Amino acid sequence: MNNFPSRETVERIKRQYPTGTKVRLVRMDDACAPPIGTVGEVIGVDDIGSLLVKWSNGSSLNVVFGEDLVEKI
């Protein structure tokens, strides 16, 4: 079974989080995740709907669609 979002969903995410959008981390299940509350800037969206984020602490971990959570600020 394919757990990847549809092309339409990825396009919606790209419209919702254009390059330059500021986000704050709410949840990320990764041992190397930035601390909750870390602010970052969206630098793109990949083909599976993950947000590519440049975090203020220097991290560049992606926000995985359906797993992690950020809020726009």
ROKEMI-987489 format. One line per 3 residues: number of its first residue (from 0); their letters; for each residue x negated, y, z negated of N, C-alpha, C. Coordinates in steps of 0.2 Angstrom, whole numbers, plus 2048, in hexadecimal, padded with zeros to 3 digits. Atoms other than C-alpha are relative to their C-alpha. Example, Ala and Ser with C-alpha at 12.3 -4.5 7.8 and 13.67 -1.06 7.14 Angstrom:
BEGIN
0> AS> 7FC,7FA,800,7C2,7EA,7D9,7FC,806,800  804,7FA,801,7BC,7FB,7DC,804,805,7FD
REM end
This chain:
BEGIN
0> MNN> 7FC,7FA,800,800,800,800,7FC,806,800  804,7F9,800,7FA,812,804,802,804,7FB  7FE,7FB,805,7FA,81E,7F6,7FE,807,801
3> FPS> 802,7FA,7FE,7F3,82C,800,807,804,801  7FA,7FC,7FE,7FF,83B,802,801,801,808  7FE,7FF,7F9,808,83E,813,7FC,806,803
6> RET> 803,7FA,7FC,801,84A,820,804,806,7FE  7FB,7FB,802,810,855,81B,7FE,803,7F9  802,7FE,807,80B,855,809,7F9,804,800
9> VER> 806,7FD,800,7F9,859,80C,800,807,803  7FF,7F9,7FD,7FE,868,817,804,805,7FB  7FC,7FC,805,80A,86E,809,7FB,802,7FB
12> IKR> 805,7FF,805,7FB,86D,7FD,7FC,805,803  805,7FB,7FD,7F0,877,809,804,807,800  7FC,7F9,800,7FE,885,80A,800,802,7F9
15> QYP> 7FF,7FF,807,800,884,7F7,7FA,803,7FD  806,7FF,803,7EE,885,7F3,7FB,802,805  805,7FD,7FA,7E5,890,801,7F9,801,7FC
18> TGT> 807,7FE,803,7D2,893,7FF,800,806,7FD  800,7FA,804,7CF,89F,7F2,805,800,7FA  7FB,801,806,7DD,89A,7E6,7FD,7FF,7FA
21> KVR> 803,801,807,7D8,89B,7D4,805,7FB,7FC  7FD,805,803,7DD,88C,7CA,7FD,7FF,7F9  802,802,807,7DC,886,7B7,801,7F9,800
24> LVR> 7FF,807,801,7D9,874,7B3,804,7FF,7FA  7FB,802,806,7E7,86C,7A9,7FF,7F9,7FE  801,807,801,7E3,85A,7AB,7FB,7FD,805
27> MDD> 804,804,7FB,7D5,84F,7B3,7FD,7FA,7FC  803,806,804,7D1,83D,7AE,7FA,7FE,803  806,801,7FE,7BF,83D,7B1,7FB,802,7FB
30> ACA> 805,7FF,805,7B0,83B,7A5,7FC,807,801  804,7FA,7FE,7A7,849,7AF,804,806,801  7FC,7FA,7FE,7B6,855,7B0,7FE,806,7FC
33> PPI> 801,7FA,804,7B5,867,7AB,805,800,7FA  7FB,800,805,7BD,86B,79B,807,803,802  7F9,7FE,7FF,7D0,86E,79B,7FF,808,7FF
36> GTV> 800,7F9,800,7D3,880,79E,7FB,804,805  805,7FD,7FB,7C4,883,7AA,803,803,806  7FE,7FC,7FA,7C7,88F,7B8,7FC,7FE,806
39> GEV> 804,802,7FA,7C2,88B,7CA,804,804,806  7FD,7FD,7F9,7C5,891,7DC,800,7FB,805  7FF,805,7FB,7CC,886,7E9,7FC,802,806
42> IGV> 804,7FE,7FA,7C0,885,7F8,802,7FC,806  7FE,804,7FB,7CA,879,802,805,7FA,7FD  7FC,806,801,7D6,86A,803,7FE,7FA,805
45> DDI> 802,805,7FC,7D0,859,809,806,7FC,804  7FB,803,7FD,7DA,84D,814,804,7FB,7FC  7FC,804,805,7E1,843,805,803,805,7FB
48> GSL> 7FD,7FB,804,7E7,853,7FD,7FD,802,7FA  804,7FE,806,7DA,855,7F0,7FD,807,801  803,7F9,800,7D5,867,7EB,7F9,800,7FF
51> LVK> 807,7FF,801,7C3,86B,7EE,7FF,807,7FC  801,7FA,805,7BF,877,7DF,7F9,801,7FE  806,7FE,803,7B0,881,7DA,802,802,7F9
54> WSN> 7FE,7FE,807,7B2,881,7C7,7FB,805,7FE  804,7FA,803,7AB,890,7BD,7FA,7FD,7FC  805,803,804,7A0,884,7B3,7FB,7FC,805
57> GSS> 804,803,7FB,797,87E,7C3,802,7F9,803  7FE,806,7FD,7A0,86E,7C6,804,801,806  7FD,7FF,7F9,7A7,86A,7D7,805,7F9,800
60> LNV> 7FC,806,800,7B2,85B,7D2,807,802,803  7F9,7FE,7FD,7C2,85A,7DD,806,7FE,7FC  7FA,801,804,7D3,85B,7D6,804,7FB,805
63> VFG> 7FD,805,7FC,7DB,84A,7DC,808,800,800  7F9,7FF,7FF,7ED,84B,7E3,803,7FA,7FC  7FC,805,804,7F9,842,7D7,7FD,7FD,7FA
66> EDL> 803,802,806,7EC,83F,7C9,7FE,806,7FC  802,7FB,804,7E5,84F,7C3,805,806,801  7FB,7FB,800,7EE,85F,7C0,7FD,807,7FE
69> VEK> 802,7F9,801,7EA,872,7C2,806,804,800  7FB,7FB,800,7F4,882,7C0,7FD,806,804  802,7FA,7FD,7F3,891,7CB,7FF,806,7FB
72> I> 800,7FA,804,7ED,8A1,7C3,7FF,806,804
REM end
